[in-house]
Amino acid sequence: MIKVWGRKSSSNVQAVRWCLRELDLEHRQIDAGFRYGVVDTEEYLSMNPNGTIPTLIDGNLPPLWESMAINRYLAGRYSVDPFWPADIEKRAVVDQWAEWVKINVALNFTGPLFWAVVRTAPSKRNYPAISTALKGLDKYLAIADKQLAGNEYLVGDDFTLADIVLGHVLYRYFDIDIERTEYQHLKRYYDLLVQRPAYRATVMISYEELRVTD
């Protein structure tokens, strides 16, 4: 059985667990990181020397870490068209958007906004920095919105690996207490993802254990 180490409230773990669910792959999730510990043990560090989550083991495959690498592996080994296209040119486009989202959307949301709002006490929040971070994120969300204007999903009319990378960020983006720019196509896309059972089961879950209140 596939094993995944990482707490359910981790966005990177959610991306992997969502991918596993979409591919209908039986797996075991083991809580690790944050208050669950494990990641600083000798046994865990022998699998992932970074002490980060997630880490995945699948049969005789050496332990895999880094969520994008894990999901590319799962897609390459277990998926079929169109999720991870067999055609190399079509796959390159999916991979391009997946990588773009990871670098430009996920990284500009998680630290500058999610951590700044949810994982920082209200009395200690830097609201000017949050406002600046929102403007920076908007630059990329506008690109995604434009891309979605002519597509059902991020790379056309089929659900692909790129949607895992963008979609797992959007639940928190639309849920946290921030001033959001109205993106018609992005909101339509998010509402479409919400209809997916795997998304609701792995991404739309509580992150209250991460919230700092004082």
Residue pairs with C-beta under 8 A, 6 or more apart in sequence:
1 26
1 27
1 28
2 20
2 25
2 26
2 27
2 28
2 56
2 57
2 58
3 27
3 28
3 29
3 30
3 56
3 57
3 58
4 13
4 16
4 17
4 20
4 27
4 28
4 29
4 30
4 54
4 55
4 56
5 29
5 30
5 32
5 33
5 38
5 39
5 44
5 47
5 48
5 53
5 54
5 55
5 56
6 12
6 13
6 16
6 29
6 30
6 31
6 32
6 33
6 53
6 54
6 55
7 13
7 31
7 32
7 33
7 34
7 36
7 53
8 14
8 17
8 29
8 31
8 202
8 205
9 34
9 205
9 206
9 207
9 209
9 210
10 33
10 34
10 53
10 54
11 106
11 110
11 114
11 168
11 169
11 172
12 53
12 54
12 67
13 29
13 53
13 54
13 67
14 168
14 202
14 203
14 205
15 67
15 71
15 164
15 165
15 168
16 54
16 56
16 67
16 70
16 71
16 74
17 27
17 29
17 202
18 164
18 167
18 168
18 198
18 199
18 202
18 203
19 70
19 71
19 74
19 75
19 161
19 164
20 27
20 74
21 197
21 198
21 201
21 202
22 83
22 159
22 164
22 196
22 198
23 74
23 75
23 78
23 79
23 83
25 74
25 78
30 38
31 38
32 38
32 39
32 44
32 53
32 55
33 39
33 52
33 53
34 209
34 210
35 209
38 44
39 45
39 48
39 51
39 52
39 53
40 51
44 51
44 55
45 51
47 55
47 57
47 63
47 65
48 55
48 63
48 65
50 65
52 65
54 65
54 67
54 70
55 63
55 64
55 65
56 63
56 64
56 65
56 70
56 73
57 63
57 64
58 64
58 73
58 77
61 73
64 70
64 73
68 98
68 99
68 102
68 165
71 161
71 164
71 165
72 84
72 95
72 161
75 83
75 84
75 161
76 84
79 161
81 87
82 90
82 156
82 158
82 159
82 160
83 158
83 159
83 160
83 161
84 91
84 94
84 160
84 161
85 91
85 94
85 160
93 155
94 155
94 160
94 161
94 162
95 161
95 162
97 147
97 154
97 155
97 162
97 165
97 166
98 160
98 161
98 162
98 164
98 165
101 144
101 154
101 162
101 165
101 166
101 169
102 165
104 140
104 143
105 137
105 140
105 141
105 144
105 166
105 169
106 165
106 169
108 133
108 136
108 137
108 140
109 137
109 169
109 172
109 173
110 169
112 129
112 130
112 133
112 136
112 137
113 130
113 133
113 134
113 137
113 173
113 176
113 178
114 172
114 176
116 125
116 126
116 129
116 130
116 133
117 125
117 130
117 176
117 177
117 178
118 172
118 176
118 207
118 210
118 211
118 212
119 210
119 211
119 212
120 212
121 212
121 213
121 214
122 213
123 214
130 178
131 179
134 178
134 179
134 181
138 181
141 181
141 183
141 186
142 181
142 183
144 154
144 166
144 183
144 186
145 183
145 184
145 185
145 186
146 185
147 154
148 154
148 185
148 186
148 188
148 189
149 185
151 157
152 158
152 192
153 159
153 160
153 162
153 163
153 189
153 192
154 160
154 162
154 163
154 166
154 189
155 162
155 163
159 196
163 193
167 190
167 193
167 199
167 203
168 203
170 186
170 189
170 190
170 193
171 190
171 199
171 203
171 204
172 207
173 180
174 180
174 187
174 190
193 199
194 200
194 204
